[in-house]
Amino acid sequence: MSENGEGRPVSRSSSELIRWMSVQDANSAGFVHGGVVMRMCDEVAGIAAIRHCGTRVVTAGMDRMTFTEPVHVGELLRCRACVNAVWRTSMEVGVRVEAENAVTAEVRHTSTAYLTMVAVDENGKPIEVHPLIPETPDEERRQREAETRRRNRLAEREEILEGRNAAQA
């Protein structure tokens, strides 16, 4: 157990943002701009991370953002997030994005994102995060997959740094 207290269940971090997409959110193709979706993902991921750790957080990175279907102006954009895994000062937050036609009630899964959030103190210094307690097989699977993404991220960073160091030598 960390010195920052007892573990917390995934359900504690569960967060949701819903916003109607207007003409102001459209790109030149007439669909909702990807940046609008990314911003909402960042916001809901921040809420989930704060709910888990109980302190300020900053976004360290967006590991992956997939857009599988366009979001149309006039649809409701729903972003759902929860913490997938926790390390010493950081955590991965998964975000599922859905578009809903409010007239027909049709819901489509349009995007998925994985963000790394870091807990910080009042001076912006990283601080320890409460451990995560997965309670369902799905939460355990998401935690395993987050560990894989983290290993891949760290290996990629190491390979890039080694290449830079070799080029400078």
N, C-alpha and C positions, 0 to 999 in steps of 0.2 A: 504494500500500500504506500502511496506517495505521502510525503510530508504535507501535501496540500489537502489531505482529507480522504474520506472514503470514496469508493467508486460510485459512479452514477449510471443509471440505466440509460439506454439509447432513447427510450421514450421521453425522457426529461428534455432532450434537445429538439424534439419534433417541432417544426415550425412551418408556417404556410403564409405566403403572400398571394393575393389575388388582385389583379388590376385589369380594367377594361382598356383595350388597345385602341387608340384613336388615330386619326389622320396624322397627328403630330409625331406618332411613333413609326411612321412608314418610311421605307427607303425608296430609292428611285424606281424600283421594280414594283412598288405598290404593296409589298408585304411589310410586316413589322421588322424593323432593323435589328440585326443580330446583336448590336451593342446594347439595345434596350433590354433584350432578353438576358444578356450577360450581366448587366447592371442589377437586374432583379435577382439573378442567381447569387451575385455577390452579397446583396442585402439580406436575402433569406439565409444564406450560409452564415453570415455574421450573427444573425439572431440565434440560429441553432447553436453556434459556438459559444455565445455569451450565456445561453441557457444552460449549457453543459458546465462551463468553468466558472460562471458567476463573476466574471471580470471583463475588462476591455479586451478586445481582440483586434488584430490587424490581418489583412489578407497577405499571405506570403506568396501565393501563386494559384493559378487555375491550371491544374494538371491536364485536364481534358475537357473539351466542350464539343459535343456533337449536336448537329442540327439535322434531324431526320425528316422533318416536314416543315414547310413554312407556316408562320402564324399570320392570320389575316386580320386586317383592320376590322374592328367591330367584335372581335372575339375576346373572351375573358382569358387572361394568361394566369395560370396557377402554377406557382413554384413551391414545391414541398422539399424540405431539407431535414436531415438528421446527421448526427455525428456517426461516422463509420468506424473510425479507429482513433486512438489517442497514443501519443508518444510522450516524451518528457514535457515539452512546452508547446507542442503543436498537435493539431488534429486534422483529419480529413473529414470534410463534410460533403456528403452526396446530395445532389439536387436533381429532382425529377420535374420536368417542365411539361405542362399539359395546356392545350388550347381547348376552350369550350365554346360552342355555339350556344349562346344563351336562349335562343329561340327554339332550337331543336333538342337541346341538351346533349348533343353529340360531343364526346370528349376524345381528343387525340393526344397521344404521347408524342411531343415534338422535339424534345431535347433532353440531354443528360449532361451534368457537369460535376466535376470533382474539384473542390477547392481545398487548399491547405491554409488553415487559420492558425495564428500564434497568439497565445494569451500573453498580455503585457501588463505591467504595473503602471502607476501614475506617471512614471518617468519614461515609459515606452520600452522598458527592459523586459525581455521574455521571462515568464514565471512558470512554475510547474502547474500541470493540468491534472485534474481529478482523473483517475483511471476510468475506463469505460466498462460497463457490464452489459454484454449482449445477452438478451433473454430469449431469443427465438432462433431457430435454424437459419432464417433469412438474415438476421442481424449478425450471426456468426459467419455466414458466407460473405457478407459485405465487409466484415472486418478482415477476413483472409484476403479478399481481393484488394483491399486498401493496402495491406502489407506488401502484396505483389507490386502494386503501382509505386509504392515508396521505394522498394528495392530497385526497381527499374529507374526511377528518378535519380536515386543516389549513384547508381552505376553509370548512368549517362553523364551526370555532372562530373564524376571522377574521370571518365574517359575524355571528356572535353578539356578538363584542366590538365591532364597528362599530355594531351596533344598541344595545348598552348605552351606548356613548359618545355616540351621537346622542340617546338618551333623557335623558342627564345634561346635555347642552348646552342 
